[in-house]
Amino acid sequence: MNLPQRNATLLEVRASGDTVDWDSPDEQGAEKFKGRADAYYTEKRAVAVGPSTGATAGRDLVTRRSLIVDPNTPRIQFEEGDMIRFVYRGTERTGIVETVEERDMPGEPVPGSIRLTLQGT
């Protein structure tokens, strides 16, 4: 079963990197996938309301991003913290996986799609 809609192409998935030194950037993790896979990308803007008082008081505009990966893609063991690289509307983008949600297709003998929620901006 293919994705009914696709507007993006997954190019690469890397495991989250790690570093011994807390004030150094994380090293790049191991490659989990490199190639081309159909995907569906969405961005939604939302207002996040903080406490009414204090240093974080007020409202912030956040962008919630998600990428649904075609179930025909070779199975990738996605994990929180993975770095993904993809193309959307002709522009290459990157994201860090925040949550992984697998959805099985009812009545189908094949795995369903995987929704990756990416860290917001």
Helices and strands as residue ranges (DSSP letters): E 8-14, E 31-49, E 59-69, E 83-88, E 91-102, E 114-118
